[in-house]
Amino acid sequence: MESGCHVLSVDSLDSVNVLGLLELEESLPDVLLNPVVKAPKRHTTTSAGFLKRKYREEKQLADIHQASHWSYVALAQLFYFACITFLLP
């Protein structure tokens, strides 16, 4: 058996009612209740400082997507301006 496992042992009578569950939750360490997950860092550049091919393609797609989004916004603003200018008066 592991050392210290008796500290986190659960009796079946304690887990039957709400007070037992609350007591169990209070006895657990913060590491178990609030886990910290760290995502691995992406190595997007080479040792010389250039963007790797895989990430360069991702960046190009993101730039195209961003440009198309702004073109839709510009078209919507132009349509709104045209409606206000020509249709309302």
Rosetta silent file (secondary structure, phi, psi, omega in degrees, C-alpha in Angstrom):
SEQUENCE: MESGCHVLSVDSLDSVNVLGLLELEESLPDVLLNPVVKAPKRHTTTSAGFLKRKYREEKQLADIHQASHWSYVALAQLFYFACITFLLP
SCORE:     score description
SCORE:     0.000 S_00000001
   1 L     0.000  152.392  178.841    0.000    0.000    0.000 S_00000001
   2 L   -73.894  151.818  175.876    1.031    3.559   -0.589 S_00000001
   3 L   -76.441  134.955  178.834    2.143    5.667    2.285 S_00000001
   4 L    85.929    4.345 -178.296   -0.487    8.188    3.298 S_00000001
   5 H   -73.247  -21.918  179.177   -3.363    6.425    1.515 S_00000001
   6 H   -68.880  -19.602  179.500   -5.248    6.055    4.790 S_00000001
   7 H   -69.120  -36.404 -177.053   -5.647    9.861    4.866 S_00000001
   8 H  -100.927   17.693 -179.200   -7.795    9.847    1.720 S_00000001
   9 L   -72.343  147.361 -176.881   -9.742    6.672    2.516 S_00000001
  10 L  -117.834  125.785  173.250  -13.520    6.847    2.104 S_00000001
  11 L   -87.940  144.091 -177.451  -15.953    5.035    4.344 S_00000001
  12 L   -65.348  -29.625  179.724  -19.163    3.939    2.678 S_00000001
  13 L   -69.482  -32.509  179.642  -21.264    5.492    5.457 S_00000001
  14 L   -70.328  -30.700 -175.575  -19.713    8.918    4.858 S_00000001
  15 L   -87.422    0.427 -178.545  -20.538    8.890    1.163 S_00000001
  16 L   -79.709  -39.845 -175.846  -24.228    8.065    1.711 S_00000001
  17 L  -109.730  169.348 -175.818  -25.385   11.466    2.946 S_00000001
  18 H   -67.696  -39.603 -179.725  -24.675   15.042    1.891 S_00000001
  19 H   -63.532  -36.589  176.957  -22.817   15.944    5.077 S_00000001
  20 H   -65.502  -39.544  177.748  -20.457   13.036    4.526 S_00000001
  21 H   -67.094  -38.565  177.308  -19.766   14.177    0.979 S_00000001
  22 H   -65.068  -39.349  177.654  -19.120   17.740    2.149 S_00000001
  23 H   -65.388  -39.875  177.518  -16.724   16.431    4.788 S_00000001
  24 H   -63.812  -42.042  179.648  -14.969   14.350    2.169 S_00000001
  25 H   -63.943  -38.065  178.415  -14.655   17.364   -0.128 S_00000001
  26 H   -67.437  -29.689 -177.133  -13.154   19.446    2.691 S_00000001
  27 H   -81.016  -15.449 -178.903  -10.588   16.749    3.417 S_00000001
  28 L   -75.814  144.577  177.802   -9.306   16.600   -0.167 S_00000001
  29 L   -71.290  158.417 -178.334   -6.223   18.682   -1.007 S_00000001
  30 H   -63.400  -26.168 -179.521   -6.538   21.705   -3.285 S_00000001
  31 H   -62.595  -35.117  179.475   -4.439   19.981   -5.947 S_00000001
  32 H   -79.747  -32.723 -177.077   -7.279   17.526   -6.550 S_00000001
  33 H   -82.094  -32.592 -178.816  -10.082   20.088   -6.424 S_00000001
  34 L  -127.676   75.579 -178.398   -8.407   22.749   -8.608 S_00000001
  35 L   -70.348  147.938  178.354   -6.105   21.002  -11.062 S_00000001
  36 L  -110.845  119.301 -179.477   -3.778   23.136  -13.161 S_00000001
  37 L  -110.156  123.684  178.663   -3.357   21.988  -16.738 S_00000001
  38 L  -107.945  124.342  178.113   -0.544   23.500  -18.759 S_00000001
  39 L   -76.474  142.860  178.313   -0.707   23.186  -22.522 S_00000001
  40 L   -68.354  146.203  179.418    2.575   22.362  -24.233 S_00000001
  41 L   -75.243  141.884  177.576    4.206   25.226  -26.080 S_00000001
  42 L   -87.275  131.419  177.081    4.145   25.077  -29.848 S_00000001
  43 L   -93.874   88.536 -173.223    7.532   25.303  -31.502 S_00000001
  44 L   -87.287  -18.247 -177.168    6.495   27.338  -34.521 S_00000001
  45 E  -114.331  156.340  175.954    9.882   28.671  -35.530 S_00000001
  46 L   -81.549  176.897  179.496   13.106   27.011  -36.552 S_00000001
  47 L   -66.639  -22.812  178.972   16.386   27.616  -34.785 S_00000001
  48 L   -85.152   -7.145  177.645   17.165   30.273  -37.403 S_00000001
  49 L    98.936    3.508  179.583   13.937   32.150  -36.583 S_00000001
  50 L   -88.358  154.228  178.392   11.907   31.202  -39.661 S_00000001
  51 E   -74.972  133.717  178.233    8.330   29.981  -39.500 S_00000001
  52 L   -68.849  153.359 -174.418    7.975   26.228  -40.009 S_00000001
  53 H   -56.463  -44.931 -177.998    6.056   25.135  -43.117 S_00000001
  54 H   -59.386  -43.666 -177.848    3.130   23.663  -41.167 S_00000001
  55 H   -78.923  -25.614  176.295    2.598   26.850  -39.186 S_00000001
  56 H   -66.598  -40.548  177.555    3.187   29.055  -42.218 S_00000001
  57 H   -65.867  -40.407  177.073    0.235   27.366  -43.957 S_00000001
  58 H   -61.258  -42.108 -179.679   -1.892   27.830  -40.824 S_00000001
  59 H   -66.091  -39.643  177.775   -0.966   31.526  -40.716 S_00000001
  60 H   -62.569  -43.397  178.304   -1.834   31.979  -44.386 S_00000001
  61 H   -64.363  -38.995  178.372   -5.258   30.382  -43.838 S_00000001
  62 H   -65.810  -39.662  178.427   -5.843   32.552  -40.777 S_00000001
  63 H   -65.155  -40.607  178.160   -4.885   35.670  -42.731 S_00000001
  64 H   -64.016  -43.661  179.686   -7.265   34.722  -45.566 S_00000001
  65 H   -62.243  -43.403 -179.999  -10.056   34.085  -43.077 S_00000001
  66 H   -64.720  -40.451  179.617   -9.423   37.411  -41.341 S_00000001
  67 H   -66.502  -40.264  179.710   -9.372   39.274  -44.672 S_00000001
  68 H   -67.888  -34.517  177.247  -12.620   37.668  -45.800 S_00000001
  69 H   -62.215  -46.712 -178.318  -14.223   38.587  -42.470 S_00000001
  70 H   -68.539  -30.729  177.487  -13.260   42.231  -42.875 S_00000001
  71 H   -68.794  -36.003  175.244  -14.451   42.278  -46.479 S_00000001
  72 H   -65.335  -38.844  177.684  -17.878   41.049  -45.304 S_00000001
  73 H   -64.674  -42.554  179.515  -17.925   43.780  -42.662 S_00000001
  74 H   -64.896  -40.347  177.918  -17.006   46.384  -45.273 S_00000001
  75 H   -64.446  -39.993  179.210  -19.741   45.126  -47.612 S_00000001
  76 H   -64.671  -41.862  178.299  -22.300   45.260  -44.807 S_00000001
  77 H   -65.735  -39.614  178.617  -21.299   48.820  -43.954 S_00000001
  78 H   -64.596  -42.481  178.371  -21.452   49.815  -47.618 S_00000001
  79 H   -63.436  -42.324  178.366  -24.917   48.255  -47.979 S_00000001
  80 H   -62.373  -44.305  179.252  -26.111   50.040  -44.836 S_00000001
  81 H   -63.409  -41.502  179.917  -24.765   53.364  -46.100 S_00000001
  82 H   -66.141  -39.297  178.642  -26.409   52.838  -49.501 S_00000001
  83 H   -64.691  -41.672 -179.821  -29.738   51.999  -47.894 S_00000001
  84 H   -68.316  -40.505 -174.950  -29.635   55.101  -45.719 S_00000001
  85 H   -72.996  -46.518 -169.886  -28.505   57.349  -48.543 S_00000001
  86 H  -100.113  -28.480 -173.078  -30.723   56.208  -51.405 S_00000001
  87 H   -94.069  -33.308 -175.541  -33.772   54.504  -49.921 S_00000001
  88 L   -76.220  -42.763 -176.417  -34.709   56.704  -46.956 S_00000001
  89 L   -71.747    0.000    0.000  -34.914   60.214  -48.507 S_00000001
